[in-house]
Amino acid sequence: MAKAMARHILLASEAEAARLKQRLAEGEDFARLARRHSLCPSGKRGGDLGEIRPGQLVRPIDQVIFRKALREIHGPLKSQFGYHLVQVFYRD
């Protein structure tokens, strides 16, 4: 079965997600921003979601993790929880 490793930052608004994405593009540290801003418990781990298998996460995030380019910052992606910025490290 496929698996991947990813991290994300969950935010309350699309505008806030867009601002953080810009800061990431300017070179700020993903893990530091996740610890400071993410609403998800994974923020305490720098946004680390660990090893993920298809279907474990909400559909918009799952699709990015298993279909989009590696190591890029994807988002803002809307889910029922808020807006996500996602970075995928690897997938098998």
PDB file of N, CA, C and O in Angstrom:
ATOM      1  N   MET A   1       0.841  -1.183   0.000  1.00  0.00           N
ATOM      2  CA  MET A   1       0.000   0.000   0.000  1.00  0.00           C
ATOM      3  C   MET A   1       0.884   1.243   0.000  1.00  0.00           C
ATOM      4  O   MET A   1       1.957   1.258   0.603  1.00  0.00           O
ATOM      5  N   ALA A   2       0.420   2.279  -0.681  1.00  0.00           N
ATOM      6  CA  ALA A   2       1.160   3.539  -0.757  1.00  0.00           C
ATOM      7  C   ALA A   2       1.290   4.168   0.628  1.00  0.00           C
ATOM      8  O   ALA A   2       0.446   3.972   1.502  1.00  0.00           O
ATOM      9  N   LYS A   3       2.366   4.924   0.801  1.00  0.00           N
ATOM     10  CA  LYS A   3       2.550   5.683   2.027  1.00  0.00           C
ATOM     11  C   LYS A   3       3.348   6.932   1.694  1.00  0.00           C
ATOM     12  O   LYS A   3       4.043   6.991   0.680  1.00  0.00           O
ATOM     13  N   ALA A   4       3.240   7.925   2.562  1.00  0.00           N
ATOM     14  CA  ALA A   4       3.936   9.183   2.345  1.00  0.00           C
ATOM     15  C   ALA A   4       4.298   9.797   3.686  1.00  0.00           C
ATOM     16  O   ALA A   4       3.781   9.399   4.730  1.00  0.00           O
ATOM     17  N   MET A   5       5.184  10.761   3.639  1.00  0.00           N
ATOM     18  CA  MET A   5       5.561  11.545   4.817  1.00  0.00           C
ATOM     19  C   MET A   5       5.321  13.003   4.472  1.00  0.00           C
ATOM     20  O   MET A   5       5.799  13.490   3.447  1.00  0.00           O
ATOM     21  N   ALA A   6       4.576  13.705   5.329  1.00  0.00           N
ATOM     22  CA  ALA A   6       4.243  15.100   5.053  1.00  0.00           C
ATOM     23  C   ALA A   6       4.141  15.889   6.350  1.00  0.00           C
ATOM     24  O   ALA A   6       4.108  15.332   7.447  1.00  0.00           O
ATOM     25  N   ARG A   7       4.093  17.201   6.185  1.00  0.00           N
ATOM     26  CA  ARG A   7       3.825  18.093   7.306  1.00  0.00           C
ATOM     27  C   ARG A   7       2.859  19.167   6.831  1.00  0.00           C
ATOM     28  O   ARG A   7       2.739  19.423   5.633  1.00  0.00           O
ATOM     29  N   HIS A   8       2.169  19.795   7.784  1.00  0.00           N
ATOM     30  CA  HIS A   8       1.215  20.824   7.400  1.00  0.00           C
ATOM     31  C   HIS A   8       1.044  21.850   8.508  1.00  0.00           C
ATOM     32  O   HIS A   8       1.434  21.651   9.659  1.00  0.00           O
ATOM     33  N   ILE A   9       0.442  22.957   8.098  1.00  0.00           N
ATOM     34  CA  ILE A   9       0.060  24.018   9.033  1.00  0.00           C
ATOM     35  C   ILE A   9      -1.432  24.249   8.808  1.00  0.00           C
ATOM     36  O   ILE A   9      -1.860  24.475   7.676  1.00  0.00           O
ATOM     37  N   LEU A  10      -2.216  24.194   9.866  1.00  0.00           N
ATOM     38  CA  LEU A  10      -3.659  24.429   9.804  1.00  0.00           C
ATOM     39  C   LEU A  10      -3.955  25.816  10.359  1.00  0.00           C
ATOM     40  O   LEU A  10      -3.528  26.169  11.458  1.00  0.00           O
ATOM     41  N   LEU A  11      -4.701  26.600   9.566  1.00  0.00           N
ATOM     42  CA  LEU A  11      -5.020  27.980   9.939  1.00  0.00           C
ATOM     43  C   LEU A  11      -6.509  28.224   9.820  1.00  0.00           C
ATOM     44  O   LEU A  11      -7.217  27.486   9.135  1.00  0.00           O
ATOM     45  N   ALA A  12      -6.982  29.264  10.491  1.00  0.00           N
ATOM     46  CA  ALA A  12      -8.414  29.556  10.518  1.00  0.00           C
ATOM     47  C   ALA A  12      -8.907  30.252   9.262  1.00  0.00           C
ATOM     48  O   ALA A  12     -10.073  30.103   8.894  1.00  0.00           O
ATOM     49  N   SER A  13      -8.030  31.020   8.585  1.00  0.00           N
ATOM     50  CA  SER A  13      -8.501  31.785   7.421  1.00  0.00           C
ATOM     51  C   SER A  13      -7.575  31.603   6.222  1.00  0.00           C
ATOM     52  O   SER A  13      -6.385  31.319   6.362  1.00  0.00           O
ATOM     53  N   GLU A  14      -8.154  31.774   5.057  1.00  0.00           N
ATOM     54  CA  GLU A  14      -7.379  31.687   3.814  1.00  0.00           C
ATOM     55  C   GLU A  14      -6.339  32.803   3.755  1.00  0.00           C
ATOM     56  O   GLU A  14      -5.220  32.588   3.289  1.00  0.00           O
ATOM     57  N   ALA A  15      -6.710  33.994   4.226  1.00  0.00           N
ATOM     58  CA  ALA A  15      -5.781  35.129   4.220  1.00  0.00           C
ATOM     59  C   ALA A  15      -4.557  34.843   5.097  1.00  0.00           C
ATOM     60  O   ALA A  15      -3.426  35.135   4.707  1.00  0.00           O
ATOM     61  N   GLU A  16      -4.789  34.276   6.268  1.00  0.00           N
ATOM     62  CA  GLU A  16      -3.676  33.936   7.156  1.00  0.00           C
ATOM     63  C   GLU A  16      -2.789  32.868   6.514  1.00  0.00           C
ATOM     64  O   GLU A  16      -1.563  32.937   6.611  1.00  0.00           O
ATOM     65  N   ALA A  17      -3.402  31.886   5.861  1.00  0.00           N
ATOM     66  CA  ALA A  17      -2.633  30.842   5.174  1.00  0.00           C
ATOM     67  C   ALA A  17      -1.797  31.442   4.045  1.00  0.00           C
ATOM     68  O   ALA A  17      -0.642  31.060   3.859  1.00  0.00           O
ATOM     69  N   ALA A  18      -2.370  32.371   3.298  1.00  0.00           N
ATOM     70  CA  ALA A  18      -1.637  33.014   2.204  1.00  0.00           C
ATOM     71  C   ALA A  18      -0.451  33.814   2.747  1.00  0.00           C
ATOM     72  O   ALA A  18       0.624  33.810   2.147  1.00  0.00           O
ATOM     73  N   ARG A  19      -0.640  34.503   3.881  1.00  0.00           N
ATOM     74  CA  ARG A  19       0.467  35.268   4.488  1.00  0.00           C
ATOM     75  C   ARG A  19       1.600  34.335   4.920  1.00  0.00           C
ATOM     76  O   ARG A  19       2.774  34.624   4.691  1.00  0.00           O
ATOM     77  N   LEU A  20       1.238  33.220   5.542  1.00  0.00           N
ATOM     78  CA  LEU A  20       2.283  32.281   5.967  1.00  0.00           C
ATOM     79  C   LEU A  20       2.974  31.632   4.774  1.00  0.00           C
ATOM     80  O   LEU A  20       4.179  31.386   4.815  1.00  0.00           O
ATOM     81  N   LYS A  21       2.227  31.354   3.723  1.00  0.00           N
ATOM     82  CA  LYS A  21       2.841  30.775   2.519  1.00  0.00           C
ATOM     83  C   LYS A  21       3.877  31.739   1.954  1.00  0.00           C
ATOM     84  O   LYS A  21       4.946  31.314   1.516  1.00  0.00           O
ATOM     85  N   GLN A  22       3.570  33.027   1.962  1.00  0.00           N
ATOM     86  CA  GLN A  22       4.522  34.035   1.497  1.00  0.00           C
ATOM     87  C   GLN A  22       5.761  34.052   2.379  1.00  0.00           C
ATOM     88  O   GLN A  22       6.882  34.131   1.877  1.00  0.00           O
ATOM     89  N   ARG A  23       5.568  33.979   3.672  1.00  0.00           N
ATOM     90  CA  ARG A  23       6.704  33.952   4.593  1.00  0.00           C
ATOM     91  C   ARG A  23       7.574  32.725   4.350  1.00  0.00           C
ATOM     92  O   ARG A  23       8.800  32.812   4.416  1.00  0.00           O
ATOM     93  N   LEU A  24       6.951  31.583   4.069  1.00  0.00           N
ATOM     94  CA  LEU A  24       7.704  30.374   3.750  1.00  0.00           C
ATOM     95  C   LEU A  24       8.495  30.561   2.458  1.00  0.00           C
ATOM     96  O   LEU A  24       9.648  30.140   2.364  1.00  0.00           O
ATOM     97  N   ALA A  25       7.873  31.195   1.464  1.00  0.00           N
ATOM     98  CA  ALA A  25       8.551  31.453   0.191  1.00  0.00           C
ATOM     99  C   ALA A  25       9.761  32.373   0.392  1.00  0.00           C
ATOM    100  O   ALA A  25      10.730  32.307  -0.365  1.00  0.00           O
ATOM    101  N   GLU A  26       9.697  33.219   1.404  1.00  0.00           N
ATOM    102  CA  GLU A  26      10.804  34.127   1.702  1.00  0.00           C
ATOM    103  C   GLU A  26      11.883  33.464   2.560  1.00  0.00           C
ATOM    104  O   GLU A  26      12.883  34.094   2.905  1.00  0.00           O
ATOM    105  N   GLY A  27      11.677  32.193   2.901  1.00  0.00           N
ATOM    106  CA  GLY A  27      12.718  31.430   3.582  1.00  0.00           C
ATOM    107  C   GLY A  27      12.511  31.164   5.061  1.00  0.00           C
ATOM    108  O   GLY A  27      13.394  30.600   5.705  1.00  0.00           O
ATOM    109  N   GLU A  28      11.362  31.555   5.625  1.00  0.00           N
ATOM    110  CA  GLU A  28      11.151  31.253   7.040  1.00  0.00           C
ATOM    111  C   GLU A  28      11.004  29.747   7.244  1.00  0.00           C
ATOM    112  O   GLU A  28      10.614  29.017   6.333  1.00  0.00           O
ATOM    113  N   ASP A  29      11.319  29.305   8.438  1.00  0.00           N
ATOM    114  CA  ASP A  29      11.333  27.887   8.775  1.00  0.00           C
ATOM    115  C   ASP A  29       9.911  27.333   8.961  1.00  0.00           C
ATOM    116  O   ASP A  29       9.135  27.852   9.763  1.00  0.00           O
ATOM    117  N   PHE A  30       9.585  26.276   8.213  1.00  0.00           N
ATOM    118  CA  PHE A  30       8.257  25.667   8.257  1.00  0.00           C
ATOM    119  C   PHE A  30       7.918  25.198   9.666  1.00  0.00           C
ATOM    120  O   PHE A  30       6.848  25.513  10.186  1.00  0.00           O
ATOM    121  N   ALA A  31       8.813  24.456  10.277  1.00  0.00           N
ATOM    122  CA  ALA A  31       8.536  23.887  11.604  1.00  0.00           C
ATOM    123  C   ALA A  31       8.294  24.989  12.639  1.00  0.00           C
ATOM    124  O   ALA A  31       7.411  24.865  13.487  1.00  0.00           O
ATOM    125  N   ARG A  32       9.066  26.046  12.568  1.00  0.00           N
ATOM    126  CA  ARG A  32       8.904  27.156  13.516  1.00  0.00           C
ATOM    127  C   ARG A  32       7.538  27.821  13.339  1.00  0.00           C
ATOM    128  O   ARG A  32       6.850  28.104  14.320  1.00  0.00           O
ATOM    129  N   LEU A  33       7.151  28.067  12.086  1.00  0.00           N
ATOM    130  CA  LEU A  33       5.845  28.674  11.825  1.00  0.00           C
ATOM    131  C   LEU A  33       4.715  27.738  12.238  1.00  0.00           C
ATOM    132  O   LEU A  33       3.694  28.193  12.753  1.00  0.00           O
ATOM    133  N   ALA A  34       4.886  26.446  12.019  1.00  0.00           N
ATOM    134  CA  ALA A  34       3.856  25.474  12.420  1.00  0.00           C
ATOM    135  C   ALA A  34       3.678  25.484  13.937  1.00  0.00           C
ATOM    136  O   ALA A  34       2.553  25.511  14.435  1.00  0.00           O
ATOM    137  N   ARG A  35       4.785  25.464  14.662  1.00  0.00           N
ATOM    138  CA  ARG A  35       4.695  25.476  16.130  1.00  0.00           C
ATOM    139  C   ARG A  35       4.007  26.743  16.638  1.00  0.00           C
ATOM    140  O   ARG A  35       3.272  26.701  17.625  1.00  0.00           O
ATOM    141  N   ARG A  36       4.241  27.837  15.980  1.00  0.00           N
ATOM    142  CA  ARG A  36       3.704  29.120  16.433  1.00  0.00           C
ATOM    143  C   ARG A  36       2.261  29.367  15.994  1.00  0.00           C
ATOM    144  O   ARG A  36       1.497  29.991  16.730  1.00  0.00           O
ATOM    145  N   HIS A  37       1.868  28.882  14.793  1.00  0.00           N
ATOM    146  CA  HIS A  37       0.586  29.283  14.219  1.00  0.00           C
ATOM    147  C   HIS A  37      -0.439  28.166  13.989  1.00  0.00           C
ATOM    148  O   HIS A  37      -1.635  28.446  13.916  1.00  0.00           O
ATOM    149  N   SER A  38       0.000  26.921  13.876  1.00  0.00           N
ATOM    150  CA  SER A  38      -0.927  25.857  13.492  1.00  0.00           C
ATOM    151  C   SER A  38      -1.968  25.573  14.577  1.00  0.00           C
ATOM    152  O   SER A  38      -1.656  25.550  15.767  1.00  0.00           O
ATOM    153  N   LEU A  39      -3.191  25.360  14.144  1.00  0.00           N
ATOM    154  CA  LEU A  39      -4.289  25.005  15.045  1.00  0.00           C
ATOM    155  C   LEU A  39      -4.368  23.496  15.280  1.00  0.00           C
ATOM    156  O   LEU A  39      -5.128  23.036  16.133  1.00  0.00           O
ATOM    157  N   CYS A  40      -3.596  22.740  14.535  1.00  0.00           N
ATOM    158  CA  CYS A  40      -3.599  21.278  14.636  1.00  0.00           C
ATOM    159  C   CYS A  40      -2.613  20.832  15.727  1.00  0.00           C
ATOM    160  O   CYS A  40      -1.568  21.458  15.907  1.00  0.00           O
ATOM    161  N   PRO A  41      -2.938  19.765  16.446  1.00  0.00           N
ATOM    162  CA  PRO A  41      -1.982  19.244  17.433  1.00  0.00           C
ATOM    163  C   PRO A  41      -0.610  18.917  16.826  1.00  0.00           C
ATOM    164  O   PRO A  41       0.392  18.927  17.540  1.00  0.00           O
ATOM    165  N   SER A  42      -0.553  18.628  15.520  1.00  0.00           N
ATOM    166  CA  SER A  42       0.731  18.349  14.881  1.00  0.00           C
ATOM    167  C   SER A  42       1.646  19.567  14.882  1.00  0.00           C
ATOM    168  O   SER A  42       2.848  19.435  14.656  1.00  0.00           O
ATOM    169  N   GLY A  43       1.095  20.745  15.132  1.00  0.00           N
ATOM    170  CA  GLY A  43       1.911  21.948  15.197  1.00  0.00           C
ATOM    171  C   GLY A  43       3.000  21.845  16.248  1.00  0.00           C
ATOM    172  O   GLY A  43       4.083  22.404  16.078  1.00  0.00           O
ATOM    173  N   LYS A  44       2.723  21.137  17.330  1.00  0.00           N
ATOM    174  CA  LYS A  44       3.721  20.955  18.393  1.00  0.00           C
ATOM    175  C   LYS A  44       4.931  20.173  17.894  1.00  0.00           C
ATOM    176  O   LYS A  44       6.018  20.269  18.462  1.00  0.00           O
ATOM    177  N   ARG A  45       4.735  19.400  16.828  1.00  0.00           N
ATOM    178  CA  ARG A  45       5.822  18.623  16.214  1.00  0.00           C
ATOM    179  C   ARG A  45       6.322  19.303  14.947  1.00  0.00           C
ATOM    180  O   ARG A  45       6.893  18.645  14.077  1.00  0.00           O
ATOM    181  N   GLY A  46       6.117  20.598  14.834  1.00  0.00           N
ATOM    182  CA  GLY A  46       6.555  21.324  13.641  1.00  0.00           C
ATOM    183  C   GLY A  46       5.698  21.023  12.434  1.00  0.00           C
ATOM    184  O   GLY A  46       6.129  21.224  11.299  1.00  0.00           O
ATOM    185  N   GLY A  47       4.486  20.543  12.664  1.00  0.00           N
ATOM    186  CA  GLY A  47       3.569  20.218  11.575  1.00  0.00           C
ATOM    187  C   GLY A  47       3.709  18.802  11.056  1.00  0.00           C
ATOM    188  O   GLY A  47       2.995  18.413  10.132  1.00  0.00           O
ATOM    189  N   ASP A  48       4.611  18.026  11.629  1.00  0.00           N
ATOM    190  CA  ASP A  48       4.889  16.662  11.158  1.00  0.00           C
ATOM    191  C   ASP A  48       3.651  15.776  11.307  1.00  0.00           C
ATOM    192  O   ASP A  48       3.132  15.601  12.410  1.00  0.00           O
ATOM    193  N   LEU A  49       3.187  15.222  10.190  1.00  0.00           N
ATOM    194  CA  LEU A  49       2.048  14.306  10.194  1.00  0.00           C
ATOM    195  C   LEU A  49       2.491  12.853  10.272  1.00  0.00           C
ATOM    196  O   LEU A  49       1.660  11.954  10.399  1.00  0.00           O
ATOM    197  N   GLY A  50       3.792  12.620  10.198  1.00  0.00           N
ATOM    198  CA  GLY A  50       4.301  11.253  10.239  1.00  0.00           C
ATOM    199  C   GLY A  50       4.021  10.517   8.945  1.00  0.00           C
ATOM    200  O   GLY A  50       3.786  11.129   7.903  1.00  0.00           O
ATOM    201  N   GLU A  51       4.049   9.206   9.023  1.00  0.00           N
ATOM    202  CA  GLU A  51       3.793   8.375   7.844  1.00  0.00           C
ATOM    203  C   GLU A  51       2.285   8.255   7.638  1.00  0.00           C
ATOM    204  O   GLU A  51       1.544   7.923   8.564  1.00  0.00           O
ATOM    205  N   ILE A  52       1.849   8.525   6.429  1.00  0.00           N
ATOM    206  CA  ILE A  52       0.426   8.580   6.096  1.00  0.00           C
ATOM    207  C   ILE A  52       0.127   7.571   4.994  1.00  0.00           C
ATOM    208  O   ILE A  52       0.940   7.349   4.096  1.00  0.00           O
ATOM    209  N   ARG A  53      -1.035   6.975   5.078  1.00  0.00           N
ATOM    210  CA  ARG A  53      -1.527   6.087   4.025  1.00  0.00           C
ATOM    211  C   ARG A  53      -2.768   6.722   3.404  1.00  0.00           C
ATOM    212  O   ARG A  53      -3.455   7.503   4.063  1.00  0.00           O
ATOM    213  N   PRO A  54      -3.062   6.399   2.151  1.00  0.00           N
ATOM    214  CA  PRO A  54      -4.238   6.981   1.496  1.00  0.00           C
ATOM    215  C   PRO A  54      -5.509   6.755   2.326  1.00  0.00           C
ATOM    216  O   PRO A  54      -5.734   5.671   2.863  1.00  0.00           O
ATOM    217  N   GLY A  55      -6.329   7.801   2.416  1.00  0.00           N
ATOM    218  CA  GLY A  55      -7.591   7.708   3.121  1.00  0.00           C
ATOM    219  C   GLY A  55      -7.529   8.062   4.602  1.00  0.00           C
ATOM    220  O   GLY A  55      -8.569   8.118   5.257  1.00  0.00           O
ATOM    221  N   GLN A  56      -6.348   8.299   5.142  1.00  0.00           N
ATOM    222  CA  GLN A  56      -6.233   8.617   6.564  1.00  0.00           C
ATOM    223  C   GLN A  56      -6.611  10.066   6.874  1.00  0.00           C
ATOM    224  O   GLN A  56      -7.058  10.372   7.980  1.00  0.00           O
ATOM    225  N   LEU A  57      -6.434  10.944   5.907  1.00  0.00           N
ATOM    226  CA  LEU A  57      -6.700  12.365   6.114  1.00  0.00           C
ATOM    227  C   LEU A  57      -7.876  12.812   5.251  1.00  0.00           C
ATOM    228  O   LEU A  57      -8.337  12.071   4.383  1.00  0.00           O
ATOM    229  N   VAL A  58      -8.350  14.021   5.495  1.00  0.00           N
ATOM    230  CA  VAL A  58      -9.464  14.539   4.696  1.00  0.00           C
ATOM    231  C   VAL A  58      -9.057  14.608   3.224  1.00  0.00           C
ATOM    232  O   VAL A  58      -7.883  14.777   2.896  1.00  0.00           O
ATOM    233  N   ARG A  59     -10.038  14.475   2.361  1.00  0.00           N
ATOM    234  CA  ARG A  59      -9.796  14.330   0.922  1.00  0.00           C
ATOM    235  C   ARG A  59      -8.887  15.402   0.297  1.00  0.00           C
ATOM    236  O   ARG A  59      -7.968  15.039  -0.438  1.00  0.00           O
ATOM    237  N   PRO A  60      -9.098  16.706   0.554  1.00  0.00           N
ATOM    238  CA  PRO A  60      -8.220  17.693  -0.099  1.00  0.00           C
ATOM    239  C   PRO A  60      -6.745  17.505   0.259  1.00  0.00           C
ATOM    240  O   PRO A  60      -5.869  17.686  -0.587  1.00  0.00           O
ATOM    241  N   ILE A  61      -6.478  17.148   1.496  1.00  0.00           N
ATOM    242  CA  ILE A  61      -5.098  16.951   1.936  1.00  0.00           C
ATOM    243  C   ILE A  61      -4.553  15.640   1.374  1.00  0.00           C
ATOM    244  O   ILE A  61      -3.416  15.588   0.906  1.00  0.00           O
ATOM    245  N   ASP A  62      -5.342  14.608   1.417  1.00  0.00           N
ATOM    246  CA  ASP A  62      -4.967  13.307   0.883  1.00  0.00           C
ATOM    247  C   ASP A  62      -4.580  13.421  -0.597  1.00  0.00           C
ATOM    248  O   ASP A  62      -3.589  12.829  -1.024  1.00  0.00           O
ATOM    249  N   GLN A  63      -5.347  14.167  -1.367  1.00  0.00           N
ATOM    250  CA  GLN A  63      -5.065  14.312  -2.797  1.00  0.00           C
ATOM    251  C   GLN A  63      -3.738  15.019  -3.038  1.00  0.00           C
ATOM    252  O   GLN A  63      -2.988  14.640  -3.937  1.00  0.00           O
ATOM    253  N   VAL A  64      -3.446  16.033  -2.252  1.00  0.00           N
ATOM    254  CA  VAL A  64      -2.161  16.719  -2.394  1.00  0.00           C
ATOM    255  C   VAL A  64      -1.024  15.775  -2.039  1.00  0.00           C
ATOM    256  O   VAL A  64      -0.040  15.677  -2.772  1.00  0.00           O
ATOM    257  N   ILE A  65      -1.156  15.090  -0.932  1.00  0.00           N
ATOM    258  CA  ILE A  65      -0.073  14.223  -0.461  1.00  0.00           C
ATOM    259  C   ILE A  65       0.252  13.122  -1.460  1.00  0.00           C
ATOM    260  O   ILE A  65       1.419  12.772  -1.638  1.00  0.00           O
ATOM    261  N   PHE A  66      -0.761  12.578  -2.110  1.00  0.00           N
ATOM    262  CA  PHE A  66      -0.506  11.443  -2.993  1.00  0.00           C
ATOM    263  C   PHE A  66      -0.483  11.780  -4.484  1.00  0.00           C
ATOM    264  O   PHE A  66      -0.328  10.882  -5.311  1.00  0.00           O
ATOM    265  N   ARG A  67      -0.638  13.077  -4.846  1.00  0.00           N
ATOM    266  CA  ARG A  67      -0.664  13.417  -6.272  1.00  0.00           C
ATOM    267  C   ARG A  67       0.203  14.609  -6.674  1.00  0.00           C
ATOM    268  O   ARG A  67       0.574  14.726  -7.841  1.00  0.00           O
ATOM    269  N   LYS A  68       0.526  15.478  -5.751  1.00  0.00           N
ATOM    270  CA  LYS A  68       1.225  16.713  -6.113  1.00  0.00           C
ATOM    271  C   LYS A  68       2.735  16.581  -5.928  1.00  0.00           C
ATOM    272  O   LYS A  68       3.226  15.608  -5.355  1.00  0.00           O
ATOM    273  N   ALA A  69       3.454  17.575  -6.425  1.00  0.00           N
ATOM    274  CA  ALA A  69       4.915  17.573  -6.406  1.00  0.00           C
ATOM    275  C   ALA A  69       5.459  17.521  -4.980  1.00  0.00           C
ATOM    276  O   ALA A  69       4.875  18.073  -4.047  1.00  0.00           O
ATOM    277  N   LEU A  70       6.585  16.845  -4.843  1.00  0.00           N
ATOM    278  CA  LEU A  70       7.266  16.731  -3.553  1.00  0.00           C
ATOM    279  C   LEU A  70       8.001  18.022  -3.216  1.00  0.00           C
ATOM    280  O   LEU A  70       8.430  18.761  -4.103  1.00  0.00           O
ATOM    281  N   ARG A  71       8.139  18.280  -1.922  1.00  0.00           N
ATOM    282  CA  ARG A  71       8.934  19.357  -1.335  1.00  0.00           C
ATOM    283  C   ARG A  71       8.429  20.775  -1.621  1.00  0.00           C
ATOM    284  O   ARG A  71       9.044  21.739  -1.165  1.00  0.00           O
ATOM    285  N   GLU A  72       7.350  20.924  -2.348  1.00  0.00           N
ATOM    286  CA  GLU A  72       6.743  22.238  -2.564  1.00  0.00           C
ATOM    287  C   GLU A  72       5.720  22.509  -1.472  1.00  0.00           C
ATOM    288  O   GLU A  72       5.197  21.582  -0.854  1.00  0.00           O
ATOM    289  N   ILE A  73       5.439  23.788  -1.240  1.00  0.00           N
ATOM    290  CA  ILE A  73       4.390  24.160  -0.297  1.00  0.00           C
ATOM    291  C   ILE A  73       3.094  24.285  -1.085  1.00  0.00           C
ATOM    292  O   ILE A  73       2.976  25.148  -1.954  1.00  0.00           O
ATOM    293  N   HIS A  74       2.132  23.436  -0.791  1.00  0.00           N
ATOM    294  CA  HIS A  74       0.837  23.434  -1.480  1.00  0.00           C
ATOM    295  C   HIS A  74      -0.201  24.100  -0.586  1.00  0.00           C
ATOM    296  O   HIS A  74      -0.201  23.914   0.630  1.00  0.00           O
ATOM    297  N   GLY A  75      -1.074  24.867  -1.197  1.00  0.00           N
ATOM    298  CA  GLY A  75      -2.157  25.495  -0.459  1.00  0.00           C
ATOM    299  C   GLY A  75      -2.194  26.978  -0.710  1.00  0.00           C
ATOM    300  O   GLY A  75      -1.414  27.512  -1.498  1.00  0.00           O
ATOM    301  N   PRO A  76      -3.105  27.636  -0.034  1.00  0.00           N
ATOM    302  CA  PRO A  76      -4.025  27.150   0.985  1.00  0.00           C
ATOM    303  C   PRO A  76      -5.070  26.176   0.428  1.00  0.00           C
ATOM    304  O   PRO A  76      -5.650  26.399  -0.635  1.00  0.00           O
ATOM    305  N   LEU A  77      -5.287  25.108   1.166  1.00  0.00           N
ATOM    306  CA  LEU A  77      -6.277  24.084   0.833  1.00  0.00           C
ATOM    307  C   LEU A  77      -7.368  24.119   1.889  1.00  0.00           C
ATOM    308  O   LEU A  77      -7.090  24.064   3.087  1.00  0.00           O
ATOM    309  N   LYS A  78      -8.603  24.211   1.440  1.00  0.00           N
ATOM    310  CA  LYS A  78      -9.728  24.301   2.375  1.00  0.00           C
ATOM    311  C   LYS A  78     -10.244  22.909   2.733  1.00  0.00           C
ATOM    312  O   LYS A  78     -10.401  22.044   1.871  1.00  0.00           O
ATOM    313  N   SER A  79     -10.501  22.716   4.018  1.00  0.00           N
ATOM    314  CA  SER A  79     -11.178  21.514   4.508  1.00  0.00           C
ATOM    315  C   SER A  79     -12.179  21.959   5.559  1.00  0.00           C
ATOM    316  O   SER A  79     -12.289  23.152   5.844  1.00  0.00           O
ATOM    317  N   GLN A  80     -12.905  21.020   6.134  1.00  0.00           N
ATOM    318  CA  GLN A  80     -13.864  21.380   7.179  1.00  0.00           C
ATOM    319  C   GLN A  80     -13.169  21.893   8.442  1.00  0.00           C
ATOM    320  O   GLN A  80     -13.826  22.447   9.323  1.00  0.00           O
ATOM    321  N   PHE A  81     -11.855  21.716   8.537  1.00  0.00           N
ATOM    322  CA  PHE A  81     -11.108  22.142   9.718  1.00  0.00           C
ATOM    323  C   PHE A  81     -10.513  23.534   9.577  1.00  0.00           C
ATOM    324  O   PHE A  81     -10.192  24.176  10.577  1.00  0.00           O
ATOM    325  N   GLY A  82     -10.364  24.005   8.347  1.00  0.00           N
ATOM    326  CA  GLY A  82      -9.765  25.306   8.100  1.00  0.00           C
ATOM    327  C   GLY A  82      -8.974  25.283   6.812  1.00  0.00           C
ATOM    328  O   GLY A  82      -9.355  24.623   5.845  1.00  0.00           O
ATOM    329  N   TYR A  83      -7.861  26.015   6.805  1.00  0.00           N
ATOM    330  CA  TYR A  83      -7.018  26.132   5.617  1.00  0.00           C
ATOM    331  C   TYR A  83      -5.640  25.564   5.922  1.00  0.00           C
ATOM    332  O   TYR A  83      -5.050  25.853   6.963  1.00  0.00           O
ATOM    333  N   HIS A  84      -5.144  24.760   5.009  1.00  0.00           N
ATOM    334  CA  HIS A  84      -3.907  24.023   5.221  1.00  0.00           C
ATOM    335  C   HIS A  84      -2.824  24.464   4.245  1.00  0.00           C
ATOM    336  O   HIS A  84      -3.100  24.809   3.096  1.00  0.00           O
ATOM    337  N   LEU A  85      -1.596  24.444   4.727  1.00  0.00           N
ATOM    338  CA  LEU A  85      -0.407  24.503   3.900  1.00  0.00           C
ATOM    339  C   LEU A  85       0.257  23.145   4.082  1.00  0.00           C
ATOM    340  O   LEU A  85       0.463  22.702   5.211  1.00  0.00           O
ATOM    341  N   VAL A  86       0.592  22.486   2.987  1.00  0.00           N
ATOM    342  CA  VAL A  86       1.091  21.110   3.049  1.00  0.00           C
ATOM    343  C   VAL A  86       2.397  20.987   2.289  1.00  0.00           C
ATOM    344  O   VAL A  86       2.545  21.539   1.199  1.00  0.00           O
ATOM    345  N   GLN A  87       3.348  20.260   2.869  1.00  0.00           N
ATOM    346  CA  GLN A  87       4.594  19.927   2.197  1.00  0.00           C
ATOM    347  C   GLN A  87       4.806  18.424   2.309  1.00  0.00           C
ATOM    348  O   GLN A  87       4.742  17.855   3.399  1.00  0.00           O
ATOM    349  N   VAL A  88       5.059  17.790   1.173  1.00  0.00           N
ATOM    350  CA  VAL A  88       5.254  16.333   1.120  1.00  0.00           C
ATOM    351  C   VAL A  88       6.740  16.050   0.941  1.00  0.00           C
ATOM    352  O   VAL A  88       7.380  16.607   0.049  1.00  0.00           O
ATOM    353  N   PHE A  89       7.285  15.187   1.787  1.00  0.00           N
ATOM    354  CA  PHE A  89       8.701  14.839   1.715  1.00  0.00           C
ATOM    355  C   PHE A  89       8.972  13.647   0.808  1.00  0.00           C
ATOM    356  O   PHE A  89       9.890  13.688  -0.011  1.00  0.00           O
ATOM    357  N   TYR A  90       8.189  12.592   0.945  1.00  0.00           N
ATOM    358  CA  TYR A  90       8.370  11.433   0.084  1.00  0.00           C
ATOM    359  C   TYR A  90       7.059  10.680  -0.029  1.00  0.00           C
ATOM    360  O   TYR A  90       6.144  10.857   0.776  1.00  0.00           O
ATOM    361  N   ARG A  91       6.992   9.851  -1.032  1.00  0.00           N
ATOM    362  CA  ARG A  91       5.863   8.918  -1.158  1.00  0.00           C
ATOM    363  C   ARG A  91       6.368   7.672  -1.850  1.00  0.00           C
ATOM    364  O   ARG A  91       7.221   7.729  -2.735  1.00  0.00           O
ATOM    365  N   ASP A  92       5.820   6.540  -1.427  1.00  0.00           N
ATOM    366  CA  ASP A  92       6.151   5.233  -2.032  1.00  0.00           C
ATOM    367  C   ASP A  92       4.952   4.724  -2.778  1.00  0.00           C
ATOM    368  O   ASP A  92       5.003   3.643  -3.364  1.00  0.00           O
TER     369      ASP A  92
END
